[in-house]
């Protein structure tokens, strides 16, 4: 089983290393590297979500043989969902499971506009949000490289408007933090995106609660993927949280 993982704004292929270490041997975490960072640092970052979707589709469509699932946190959740829809439109086999974390449902309007904040306000926002090491935010050299990437990512997710479409026939597990801006009601709206029954799992913490609960998240992923494989992709089943 391959678990393709998509990073949050500013994230890279190392963002989910701790979750990867907690997964069993039968589940192989495959991080997706976005343009502008890591092994793709020579490429320009993309500032629309659908550009990121097309980039991911072009890079992954030949690697979707056998059972696979998607996991994404924040921006990565939106990317994973839109990519699953893109795969269905292409007539390819959709993911066995979709794990979306730290992100309201696509039908909930995005009211924030953080990507074009003045520099000091942008940095203050990043400090409050967490997830970015202080030494990065305090370094002019590092920020000269990372700020354009972060702004492009925030622009991609905050300007994206999801087009109405048929719900996926894919089970969706939703993960949120109890101190994050994403409310349980907003998370519950993911039900509109699937014909299956969703489950919302809440963890202690803010937007980057995933860094405090890697073992629990790995266990949640494992239990649901094992159950899905046992019952078959075409059958309906209850999610465990």
N, C-alpha and C positions, 0 to 999 in steps of 0.2 A: 504494500500500500504506500503510495506516494502522497505526502501532505505538502502541497505547494503553499508557501507562505509569502504574503505581501506586506511590505513595511508601512509603518506610519510616516507622517511627514518628517523628512530629514533622516529617516531610517535607512538601513542598508542590509546586506545579506547576513550580517552578524547579529541583527536585532533580536533574533529568537533563539540564540545559542543555548540559553538555560532551559528553555522548553524542549529543545532538541535533545539535550542530555537526559531529560526525564522521560522521554518516550521509549516504549519497548522496541526491541529489535525489529519487529514486524512492521513498524511504521517509520518510513524514511522521510525526514523533513527536508524539503527542497526549497531553499530560499530563492526568491526572485530578486535580482539586482536591477534597480531602476536606473535609467540614464542619468549621468552626471555624478555618480558616486561609485566607490569601490572599483571593481574591475571594469566599470564603464565610465570612469571619471573623465575621460577625454570627450565624451558625448555631452551635448547640451541638455540640461533638464527640460522636461516638457511641462507646460503650464495649463493643460486641460486634461481632465480625467479621461476623456475618450481617446486622446492621443496616447495616454498611458495604457489604456485598454488595448488599442490596436498594436502597440509595441509588445505588450505581454502576449497577445494572441499570436503574433507573428513568430515570437520566440518559443512559445510553448505548444503550439498546435501539433507539432510532430512528436511530442513527448507525453501524450495523453493516453497511451495504451494501458490497458489494465485498470484496476480500480484506483481512483485518486480522489483527493479532497482538497478544499481550499480553506486557508485560515488567513484572516487579515485583521489588523487592529487600526482603528481610526480611519485615516485615508485608505489604508490597506483593505478595510472592510468594504468600502465603496468600490474599490478597484476589483476585489474578488467577486463581488456581486455582479457588476457590469460585465466582467469577463465571462462569468458563467452564462449570462444572457447572450453574449456574443457567440459563445461556443454552441449554444442551442440554435441560434439563428443560422450558424454554419452547417447545421445538421450533424454535428459531432456528439459523442457521448458526453453528457454533463457530469459534473463531479458527483461523487457518491454522497458528499456532505459539504455544507457550507457553514463555517464557523466565523461569525462576525462579532467583533469586539470593539467596545468603546465608540460606537457610532450609532446615531439615530437612524431610523428607517429612511429609505430614499423618499418616501412620500411626505416626510416632515421637512418643511422649508428651512433652508440654511439662512439664518439671519445675521451671522457674523461676517465681518469683512476685515480680517486681520492681516491679510497678505500685503496690503498697501499702507500699513501703518508707518509713521515716521520711525526712523531707526531706533531711537531710545525706547519708544513705546513698544515697538516690535520685540526688542530684547527683554523688556519688562514682562511682556506677555509670555515669552518663552520661559522665563524664570518661574513665573506663577504656574504655568502649565506643568513644568517638570519634564523629566525624560531626557533633557539635554545636559550633559556634564557641565558644571560651573566653569571648569577650566577652558572649555570651548567658548562659552559665552563671554569670558573675560579676555580672550585672546583676539586681538585685532587681526592677526595673521590667519587664524583658523576661521574667524567669521567672514573674512574677505572671500574665503572659499565656500563656506557653508550657507551664508545668508542668501545668496541667489537661489540655491537649491531649496532652502526652507520656504522662501517666498513663492517659488514656483509650485511647490507642493501644496501650500495653503491656498494659493490661487486655484489650483486644479480642483480641489475638493470643495472650496467655498463658492465657486462660480458654477459648479455642475448642477444641472437640473435633469433629473432622471425622467426619461420619456415613459409614458404609460405603456404597458405591455402585458402579455399573458404571464401569470405567475409561474415560477419554476416548479417542476415536479421533483424538487430536491429538498430534503430536510434541512432546516436552518436552526442552529444553536446560537443564541445571542448572549453575549457576556458584557456586563456593565459594572462600573464601580459605584459604590453607594455615596461617594462624595464627588462624583463627576457631574458635568452639566447635563449629560444624557439621562433623562428620567426613565423610569420603568414604563411609563405610558408611551414615550417616544420609541423605546426599544420594542414594545409590544406591537408597534405598527409594522414590524418586519413580517407579521403574519400575512399581510397583503401580498408579499413577494413569493409565497410558496403555497402549493396545494396541500402540503403536509402541516401537521401541527408543530408549532415552534415551542421552545422552552427558553425562558429568560433566566439566566444565572447571575446573581449579584454577588460581588466580592467587596470586601472592605478596601477602601482606598479611592484615590482620585483618578484622573484620566489615565495615568500609567500604573494602574493596579496590577497589570500583568507582570510587572517586575517583582511584585511581592507575593505572587501566587503561582509561580511557574509549575510547581508540582501538582497543585490542584487542577490547573488548566490542562496539563498533560494528561492527567487521569481522566478528566472530562472528555477530552478528545479521544482517548484510547477506548473508553467504555462505549461511547457512541459509535465509533467506527467498527469496533468488534461486533456490536449488535447489528449494525447495518449490513455487515458482510454475512452474518449468520442468517439474517432474515431475507436477504436479497434486495437488490436495488429497487425492484418494482413493487415491493410490498409496503404497506403503511405500518408505522410503528410509533410508539411513544418515545420521545427523547428522554434521556436521563440527565439530570443536572446535579 
